[in-house]
Amino acid sequence: MSRHELGDYLNEQVSLLALPPDLEVSIRRLIEQIDEDGYLKKPLEVVEKEHGESFSGSVDWSLRVLQGLKPAGVGARNLRECLLLQLAEKTPHRDLVIILISSHLIDVQEQRFEKIQEQTARGMEEISAAIDILKTLNPRPGRMFGR
């Protein structure tokens, strides 16, 4: 599937929601700004300025609805937000995974596990389990619709 098909998939989900018409229009405007990775291409302020009248409601509310659609992580503005959006309330070691995403992505990538252990005061077993969960997250959720 292409980026266009990702947009179609997101728009189809929006059609199934019982939304006020103005909110639906705002969400569809944001969907137009989703790139092939599933990220918003432009800052919210720019989108809102370009489509001022279309955002009669809160652009932040529109973004929250968009980010609640599938695939998880779509509508993120950066990698950290994308990964955080994919965490469920019941994700094991969720609090530590959030810390890893928020403060230690480079440390995980560089395998600086002692530094993570020192700064989080967590055991290596728990850190390892949290990293395993982190590895299951998709940094480019829109790509599942790509070629």
C-alpha positions as a Markdown table, in Angstrom:
| # | Residue | x | y | z |
|---|---|---|---|---|
| 1 | Met | 0.0 | 0.0 | 0.0 |
| 2 | Ser | 1.1 | 3.5 | -0.6 |
| 3 | Arg | 1.0 | 6.7 | 1.5 |
| 4 | His | -2.3 | 7.4 | -0.3 |
| 5 | Glu | -3.6 | 4.1 | 0.9 |
| 6 | Leu | -2.5 | 4.9 | 4.5 |
| 7 | Gly | -4.6 | 8.1 | 4.2 |
| 8 | Asp | -7.5 | 6.1 | 2.9 |
| 9 | Tyr | -7.2 | 3.7 | 5.8 |
| 10 | Leu | -7.1 | 6.6 | 8.3 |
| 11 | Asn | -10.0 | 8.4 | 6.6 |
| 12 | Glu | -12.0 | 5.2 | 6.7 |
| 13 | Gln | -11.5 | 4.9 | 10.5 |
| 14 | Val | -12.5 | 8.6 | 10.9 |
| 15 | Ser | -15.7 | 7.8 | 9.0 |
| 16 | Leu | -16.6 | 5.2 | 11.6 |
| 17 | Leu | -16.3 | 7.6 | 14.5 |
| 18 | Ala | -19.2 | 9.6 | 15.7 |
| 19 | Leu | -17.5 | 13.0 | 15.5 |
| 20 | Pro | -18.9 | 16.6 | 15.1 |
| 21 | Pro | -18.4 | 17.6 | 11.4 |
| 22 | Asp | -15.9 | 20.3 | 12.2 |
| 23 | Leu | -13.7 | 18.0 | 14.2 |
| 24 | Glu | -13.9 | 15.4 | 11.4 |
| 25 | Val | -12.8 | 18.0 | 8.8 |
| 26 | Ser | -9.9 | 19.0 | 11.1 |
| 27 | Ile | -8.7 | 15.4 | 11.5 |
| 28 | Arg | -8.9 | 14.9 | 7.7 |
| 29 | Arg | -6.7 | 18.0 | 7.2 |
| 30 | Leu | -4.1 | 16.5 | 9.5 |
| 31 | Ile | -4.3 | 13.1 | 7.6 |
| 32 | Glu | -3.3 | 15.0 | 4.5 |
| 33 | Gln | -0.1 | 15.9 | 6.3 |
| 34 | Ile | 0.9 | 12.4 | 7.2 |
| 35 | Asp | 4.1 | 11.1 | 5.4 |
| 36 | Glu | 4.9 | 7.6 | 4.3 |
| 37 | Asp | 6.4 | 6.8 | 7.7 |
| 38 | Gly | 3.1 | 7.8 | 9.4 |
| 39 | Tyr | 4.5 | 11.1 | 10.9 |
| 40 | Leu | 3.0 | 14.6 | 10.6 |
| 41 | Lys | 5.1 | 16.4 | 7.9 |
| 42 | Lys | 4.5 | 19.9 | 9.2 |
| 43 | Pro | 4.2 | 21.5 | 12.7 |
| 44 | Leu | 0.7 | 21.8 | 13.9 |
| 45 | Glu | 1.0 | 25.6 | 13.9 |
| 46 | Val | 1.7 | 25.6 | 10.2 |
| 47 | Val | -1.2 | 23.2 | 9.4 |
| 48 | Glu | -3.5 | 25.3 | 11.5 |
| 49 | Lys | -2.4 | 28.5 | 9.8 |
| 50 | Glu | -2.8 | 27.0 | 6.3 |
| 51 | His | -6.3 | 25.7 | 7.0 |
| 52 | Gly | -7.4 | 28.2 | 9.7 |
| 53 | Glu | -11.1 | 28.0 | 9.1 |
| 54 | Ser | -11.0 | 24.2 | 8.9 |
| 55 | Phe | -9.8 | 24.1 | 12.5 |
| 56 | Ser | -12.8 | 25.6 | 14.2 |
| 57 | Gly | -12.1 | 23.3 | 17.1 |
| 58 | Ser | -8.8 | 22.6 | 18.8 |
| 59 | Val | -6.0 | 21.4 | 16.6 |
| 60 | Asp | -4.6 | 19.5 | 19.7 |
| 61 | Trp | -7.9 | 17.6 | 20.1 |
| 62 | Ser | -7.8 | 16.7 | 16.4 |
| 63 | Leu | -4.3 | 15.4 | 16.8 |
| 64 | Arg | -5.3 | 13.3 | 19.8 |
| 65 | Val | -8.1 | 11.7 | 17.8 |
| 66 | Leu | -5.7 | 11.1 | 14.9 |
| 67 | Gln | -3.1 | 9.6 | 17.2 |
| 68 | Gly | -5.7 | 7.2 | 18.5 |
| 69 | Leu | -6.2 | 5.6 | 15.1 |
| 70 | Lys | -4.5 | 2.5 | 13.8 |
| 71 | Pro | -1.7 | 1.8 | 13.1 |
| 72 | Ala | -0.5 | 2.7 | 16.6 |
| 73 | Gly | 2.1 | 5.5 | 16.4 |
| 74 | Val | 0.5 | 7.3 | 13.4 |
| 75 | Gly | 0.3 | 11.0 | 13.6 |
| 76 | Ala | 3.5 | 11.3 | 15.7 |
| 77 | Arg | 5.6 | 14.4 | 15.3 |
| 78 | Asn | 8.9 | 12.6 | 16.2 |
| 79 | Leu | 10.3 | 9.2 | 17.0 |
| 80 | Arg | 9.9 | 9.5 | 20.7 |
| 81 | Glu | 6.2 | 10.4 | 20.4 |
| 82 | Cys | 5.7 | 7.6 | 17.9 |
| 83 | Leu | 7.1 | 5.0 | 20.2 |
| 84 | Leu | 5.2 | 6.3 | 23.3 |
| 85 | Leu | 1.9 | 6.2 | 21.4 |
| 86 | Gln | 2.4 | 2.5 | 20.9 |
| 87 | Leu | 2.5 | 1.7 | 24.5 |
| 88 | Ala | -0.6 | 0.2 | 26.1 |
| 89 | Glu | -1.6 | 0.8 | 29.7 |
| 90 | Lys | -0.9 | -2.8 | 30.4 |
| 91 | Thr | 2.5 | -3.0 | 28.7 |
| 92 | Pro | 4.9 | -4.9 | 31.0 |
| 93 | His | 7.6 | -2.6 | 32.4 |
| 94 | Arg | 5.8 | 0.3 | 30.9 |
| 95 | Asp | 7.3 | 2.9 | 33.3 |
| 96 | Leu | 10.8 | 1.8 | 32.4 |
| 97 | Val | 10.1 | 1.6 | 28.7 |
| 98 | Ile | 8.8 | 5.2 | 28.9 |
| 99 | Ile | 12.1 | 6.2 | 30.6 |
| 100 | Leu | 14.1 | 4.5 | 27.9 |
| 101 | Ile | 12.2 | 6.2 | 25.1 |
| 102 | Ser | 12.3 | 9.6 | 26.8 |
| 103 | Ser | 15.9 | 9.7 | 28.0 |
| 104 | His | 17.9 | 6.7 | 26.8 |
| 105 | Leu | 17.3 | 5.8 | 23.2 |
| 106 | Ile | 20.9 | 6.6 | 22.3 |
| 107 | Asp | 22.1 | 4.6 | 25.3 |
| 108 | Val | 20.1 | 1.6 | 24.2 |
| 109 | Gln | 21.4 | 1.9 | 20.7 |
| 110 | Glu | 25.0 | 2.2 | 21.9 |
| 111 | Gln | 24.4 | -0.6 | 24.4 |
| 112 | Arg | 25.4 | 1.5 | 27.4 |
| 113 | Phe | 23.4 | -0.6 | 29.8 |
| 114 | Glu | 25.5 | 0.2 | 32.9 |
| 115 | Lys | 24.7 | 3.9 | 32.3 |
| 116 | Ile | 21.0 | 3.1 | 32.1 |
| 117 | Gln | 21.2 | 1.0 | 35.2 |
| 118 | Glu | 23.1 | 3.7 | 37.1 |
| 119 | Gln | 20.6 | 6.5 | 36.0 |
| 120 | Thr | 17.4 | 4.5 | 36.5 |
| 121 | Ala | 18.4 | 2.5 | 39.6 |
| 122 | Arg | 16.9 | -0.6 | 37.9 |
| 123 | Gly | 18.3 | -4.1 | 37.6 |
| 124 | Met | 19.8 | -5.4 | 34.4 |
| 125 | Glu | 17.1 | -8.1 | 34.2 |
| 126 | Glu | 14.3 | -5.4 | 34.2 |
| 127 | Ile | 16.3 | -3.2 | 31.8 |
| 128 | Ser | 16.8 | -6.1 | 29.4 |
| 129 | Ala | 13.0 | -7.0 | 29.6 |
| 130 | Ala | 12.1 | -3.3 | 28.9 |
| 131 | Ile | 14.6 | -3.2 | 25.9 |
| 132 | Asp | 13.0 | -6.3 | 24.5 |
| 133 | Ile | 9.6 | -4.6 | 24.6 |
| 134 | Leu | 11.1 | -1.4 | 23.1 |
| 135 | Lys | 12.4 | -3.6 | 20.2 |
| 136 | Thr | 8.8 | -4.7 | 19.4 |
| 137 | Leu | 7.7 | -1.1 | 18.7 |
| 138 | Asn | 7.6 | 0.2 | 15.1 |
| 139 | Pro | 9.5 | 3.4 | 14.5 |
| 140 | Arg | 7.7 | 3.8 | 11.1 |
| 141 | Pro | 4.1 | 2.7 | 11.5 |
| 142 | Gly | 3.1 | 4.1 | 8.1 |
| 143 | Arg | 5.6 | 1.9 | 6.3 |
| 144 | Met | 3.3 | -1.1 | 6.6 |
| 145 | Phe | 1.3 | 0.6 | 3.9 |
| 146 | Gly | 4.4 | 1.2 | 1.7 |
| 147 | Arg | 5.8 | -0.9 | -1.1 |
